[in-house]
Amino acid sequence: ARRLILSDLSQFDWRNMKGDPLRRQSSPMRETELTEVVRSSKRVVAGAMQFQLGGEAKLLTQCHHESTGPPLKSFLFDVGDEDRYEKYAEETLKAIDAIIEVFPRLSLHDRVAVILPDELFVKELKPRLDAQLAKHKGRFELVPAIKAAEAVGEHKSGPEWLLFDDARQYDGLERLIVIAVGLDAAVADDASEAVEAVEARSRLYRAITRAHMMVL
């Protein structure tokens, strides 16, 4: 029998690794390193590299094609005494509006993935973002990743679907445009915050690499 193992160290928490699984097998294995990204633009590849493991070796990663793609766009803001999820909803709407401004005639149906850090964030942000999206008069509907995956290839009338789920639900999925919301974390010497930073690096890398063309 032959087995093919596809893995990316940057997509998970490396602290949980115990030894090298490739070298614990009873039979010899051939290791092949893949360095060309075929699904993402050059700017998405460059953006993901900032959160990629591998030291100097990661610099070998390159885009297979010549599509540069639009710049990655950041929305930086402070959260004060107000409802933090309300503030995130306002900023997420700004990101959606920025996409519409760049691609005014493009249907966003099933082409935009909003990626969040965990289930609690999804639960708290959804009603607030639904309220913000009302400004678009019924154009959009927030749907979980699994619902969109189950509907691949189906023609759908009605509101345009925006995928809306936590990062774990996007493993194996990709979309034209990704909006990464609240995936950052403080970087400090404190041990608990150091753990948060490791997890944030993995989430950010996974979120950025879900995108074909554009990341916000």
N, C-alpha and C positions, 0 to 999 in steps of 0.2 A: 504494500500500500504506500501511496505517496500523500503527504499532507502539506498543504500550503498555509502558513500562518502569516496573516497581514496585521501589522501592529505599528503604532506610532507612540513612542514614549511620551511625547508632549501632550497626549490626550488624557492622561490619567495622573493620579497622585503617585509619583515615583517612590515615595517613602514606604509604600506597601509591598514593593518588590522584594522578594527573598531569593537572592541569587539570580542567575541567568537561566530562564526556562529553556533556551535553545541548547544549553550545554548540560542540562540534566537528563537528556534523553539517552536511552540505551544505544540507539543507532546514530551514526554521524549525520549531521545536517549541514546543508549549504546555506549560508546567510547572504542575501542579496539586498543591498541598500538602494532604495528608489529615491531619486533626487529631483525628478521633474513633476511639477504639478500641472495637470491638464485641464482642470475644471475652473480655475480661478484666474482673475486678471493679475497683472504684474504688481499692482498696488496692493491687492489683497494678500498676495504671497509675501510682499515686503512687510506689510502690517503684522501678519501672523508671526513673522520671524522674530519680532521683538519679544514674543512670549514662548518661543520654541526652545526646547532643550537640545543639547548636543554640542555646545561650545563652538569651536571653529568649524566643525563638521557641518553645522546647520547652514553655513554660508554657501554650501554647495547646492542647496535647494534653489531651484529656479523655475520660472514659468515656461511651459512648453511652447507657448505661442507668443505672438507679438502684441497682443491686446493690452494696452496700458491700463485702461479703465479709469473711472473718476477717482479723485482723491478720497481717502477715508476722512469722514467728517466727525468732529468731536463736539459734544454739547456739555460744557462744564458749568456747574452751578453749585451754590451752597444751599443746604437745607437748614433752616432756622427752627423757630418754634412752631411753624405751621405744620400741617399734615404732610409728612414726607412723601407719602404715596400720591397725594394730590399734586405735589410739585413734580414728581416723576411722570405723572400723567400729562401734565402741561408740557414738559420737555419732550416726551415721546410723541405727542401730537406735533410739536415743532419738527421733529425728525421726519414724520410722515409727510408733513407739508413741504419739507425740503425735497423729498423724493418727487412729489407731484410737480414742484417748480422745475426740477431738472428734466422730468419726463412727463410733460403735461398731457400727452395723448396716449400714454401707456396704461393699459389695464393692469392694476396691481393684483388681480385675482390670483391667489396661490403663488405669488412671486415674492412676497415679503415675509420674512420670519422675524418676529419679535422674541428675543431670547432673554430669559429672566433667570436669576440665581437659584430660586427654589420654589416649592409649592406655596409657601406662605406669601411670597412676593406676588405670585400669580393670583392668588385669592384676593389679596388686598388691592392690587392695582387694577384688576379687570373692571370692576364697577365704575371706578373713577375714570379709566380711559374710555369706557363705553360712553360716559357722560360727555367727555371731550369730543369724541368722534361724532356726537350728535350734530356738531357744527357742520359736518359734511352731509347732513340730511339723508341718512340711511345708506350712504354709498358703501360703507365697510361693515364687516362682521368679524369678530375675533373668534377663532376656532382653535382647538387643541391640535397639536402636531399629529396625533394618531388619526384624528378625523380626516385631516387633509391627506394623509398617507393612504387611507382606505379609499379615497375618492379619486385617485390618480386616473387620468384618462376620461373621466366623466365630464360631460358638458353640464354646466350649471348656470342657471339664470338667477337674477336677484343680486344681493349685495356681494361685493368683492371680498374674498376671504383674506384676512391677515392672520398668519399662523402666530399663536400666542401661547407660549409654554415655557417650562423651566429647561435649563440647559441639558439635563439628562435625557429628555425626550427627543432631542435632535440628533442623537448618535445615529449615523448612517443616512441622515437626511441632508439635503442641500437646497438652497433657493437662490434666485437671482440677486436679491438684496437682503441684507441682515441688519437689524437694529438691535444692538447689544445694550441692555438696560440694567444698570445697577450691578454690574459684574466686577467692579473695581474693589479694592480693599487696601487698608492702610499697610504700609511697609515699615516695620519698626523692629527693635531688638527684643521686645517683649515676646516670649515664647508663643503665647496664644495668638498674637497678631502675626507672627511669622508663619504659623500654620494657615491662618486666613490668607496670607499672601501667596502661599504655595497653591492653595485651592483656587484662588482668584486667577493665578497665571494659567492654570489648566482650563478653567472656564472660558477665559478670554481667548485662548488659543483655539479651543473647540468652536466657539461662536464665530470667530473671524473666518475660520476655514470652512464654515458652512456656506459662505457666499461665493457666487460665481463672479459678480461684477462690482458690487458696492457694499460698503460697511459704514454704519453710522453708530 
